């Protein structure tokens, strides 16, 4: 039922002929890699009010560097603030994405490896795995941050480009390195630029600078119980605006699809790309 709902939503977007220089995804990864030597700095936020808990705002500062054409590395620094509670630092993540096939194919695979040093107060929701749900977001920060998590995460990223569309599917496996079973999740997304080619006159508000799409993600249980039972799932449209001078804005309202999910999560991203960092350092900053 969940997959059917996602496909129906994509058909709705397709009927309107929505079209991206950048994909407007918050959870799903595509096969597009950061340009070698370039650094993208992005601030991502997620805001929501879990049932039985207080409203929270979580932030993740992402530093994405193009190490090689086939290898992109990222560092995340994360924190959150909860109303009637406190503001806390919740940890960091180091990830690497490797693209084994550089030529464009019908399906382009990417291998993803991540190490997480976070605590139980983390609410960035950069992925949903296992039986993650509403109740995990309701505890007091003082208690939750005492839970230390050293986790490893693997993803198989499959992504395709066709007639201006990008279709991406992620399959996620995550494990606490100290204990607990493997947990699984998924993320699906599709997007397209509003216009594939630029017009005679180009401006910041030209349609080719905007991309629209949709994203769906959720948990698939764990090695003990591999199923959709008692797991949370989210769906939401997304839009991306590539502005002049390397700036980019992304926004997406996410809607919980069952009783284990938060009703609404509002996501916002602001990114800035610095091209060819390697040349900058090789010239001593000149």
Secondary structure, 3 states (H helix, E strand, C coil): CHHHHHHHHHHHHHHHCCCCCCCCCCCCCCCCCCCECCEEEEEEEEEEECCCCCEEEEEEEEEEEEEECCEEEEEEEEEEEECCCCEEEEEEEEEEEECCCCCCCCCEEEEEEEEEEEECCCCCCCCCCECCCHHHHCCCHHHHCCCEEEEEEEEEEEEEEECCEEEEEEEEEEEECCCCCCEEEEEEEEEEECCCCCCCCCCCCCHHHEEEEEEEEEEEEECCCECCCCCCEEEEEEEEEECHHHEEEEEEEEEECCCCCCCEEEEEEEEEEECCHHHHHHCCCC
